[in-house]
């Protein structure tokens, strides 16, 4: 595990993916909203990339700058996040895929 803590920032495309997959308001059956995801899931994602970027699987063989996190959520059954190491050393969250149809573990 890397001892350096990296800065992490989400890109507009990451937030567009979030807005496309979850509603702005919590659903009548308790379905999570975009704000719920940001509060309960996104902070954990940021921490994981900040302290463990080097330990995550490479998305593209031979490219150390792209990693992927596949995780079980608190409010969503599963999700994945694709990121890229930027030239300034920060981790940029590029893509979010939420699987709301997966079975809870």
C-alpha positions as CSV (number, residue, x, y, z in Angstrom):
1,X,0.0,0.0,0.0
2,X,1.3,3.5,-0.8
3,X,2.1,5.6,2.2
4,X,1.3,8.9,0.3
5,X,-2.3,10.2,0.5
6,X,-3.5,11.3,-2.9
7,X,-5.9,14.1,-3.6
8,X,-9.1,12.9,-5.2
9,X,-11.6,14.8,-7.3
10,X,-14.7,13.9,-9.1
11,X,-15.1,15.0,-12.7
12,X,-18.3,16.3,-14.3
13,X,-18.7,13.0,-16.1
14,X,-18.8,11.2,-12.8
15,X,-21.6,13.4,-11.5
16,X,-23.4,13.1,-14.8
17,X,-23.3,9.3,-14.4
18,X,-24.6,9.7,-10.8
19,X,-27.5,12.0,-11.9
20,X,-28.4,9.6,-14.7
21,X,-28.7,6.6,-12.4
22,X,-30.3,7.9,-9.3
23,X,-33.1,10.5,-8.8
24,X,-32.6,13.9,-7.1
25,X,-35.0,13.0,-4.4
26,X,-35.3,9.8,-2.3
27,X,-37.9,7.4,-3.7
28,X,-41.2,6.6,-2.0
29,X,-39.9,3.1,-1.2
30,X,-36.7,4.5,0.3
31,X,-34.7,4.2,-2.9
32,X,-31.5,6.3,-2.6
33,X,-31.1,9.7,-4.1
34,X,-28.0,11.3,-5.6
35,X,-27.5,13.1,-2.3
36,X,-27.7,9.9,-0.4
37,X,-25.0,8.4,-2.6
38,X,-22.8,11.4,-2.1
39,X,-23.1,11.2,1.7
40,X,-22.9,7.4,2.2
41,X,-21.0,6.0,-0.7
42,X,-18.8,8.8,-2.2
43,X,-16.9,9.6,0.9
44,X,-15.9,5.9,1.2
45,X,-14.9,5.9,-2.4
46,X,-12.7,9.0,-2.1
47,X,-11.0,7.6,1.0
48,X,-10.3,4.3,-0.8
49,X,-8.7,6.0,-3.8
50,X,-6.8,8.5,-1.6
51,X,-5.0,5.9,0.5
52,X,-5.1,2.8,-1.8
53,X,-4.9,3.8,-5.4
54,X,-1.8,1.7,-6.0
55,X,-3.5,-1.4,-4.6
56,X,-6.6,-1.3,-6.9
57,X,-6.8,-3.4,-10.1
58,X,-5.6,-1.8,-13.3
59,X,-8.4,-1.1,-15.7
60,X,-6.2,-1.4,-18.8
61,X,-3.2,-3.8,-18.9
62,X,0.0,-1.9,-19.1
63,X,-1.6,1.4,-18.0
64,X,-0.8,2.2,-14.4
65,X,-2.8,5.4,-14.5
66,X,-6.2,3.8,-14.8
67,X,-7.7,1.8,-11.9
68,X,-11.2,0.5,-11.0
69,X,-13.0,0.0,-7.7
70,X,-15.8,-2.5,-7.6
71,X,-17.6,-2.4,-4.2
72,X,-20.7,-3.3,-2.2
73,X,-22.4,-0.2,-1.1
74,X,-24.3,0.9,2.0
75,X,-27.3,2.1,0.1
76,X,-26.8,0.4,-3.3
77,X,-26.0,-3.3,-3.7
78,X,-23.0,-2.8,-6.0
79,X,-21.2,-0.1,-7.9
80,X,-17.9,0.5,-9.8
81,X,-15.8,3.6,-10.2
82,X,-13.2,4.1,-12.9
83,X,-10.5,6.6,-12.2
84,X,-7.3,8.0,-13.7
85,X,-4.2,9.4,-12.2
86,X,-3.9,13.0,-13.4
87,X,-0.6,14.6,-14.4
88,X,-0.6,16.6,-11.1
89,X,-0.8,13.3,-9.0
90,X,-4.5,13.6,-8.1
91,X,-6.9,10.8,-8.7
92,X,-9.8,11.8,-10.9
93,X,-13.1,9.9,-10.7
94,X,-14.2,9.4,-14.3
95,X,-17.1,7.0,-14.4
96,X,-19.7,5.5,-12.1
97,X,-21.8,2.5,-12.7
98,X,-24.4,1.6,-10.1
99,X,-26.0,-1.9,-10.1
100,X,-29.4,-1.5,-8.4
101,X,-30.6,-4.9,-9.7
102,X,-27.9,-6.9,-7.9
103,X,-28.7,-9.1,-4.9
104,X,-27.6,-7.8,-1.5
105,X,-24.8,-9.9,0.0
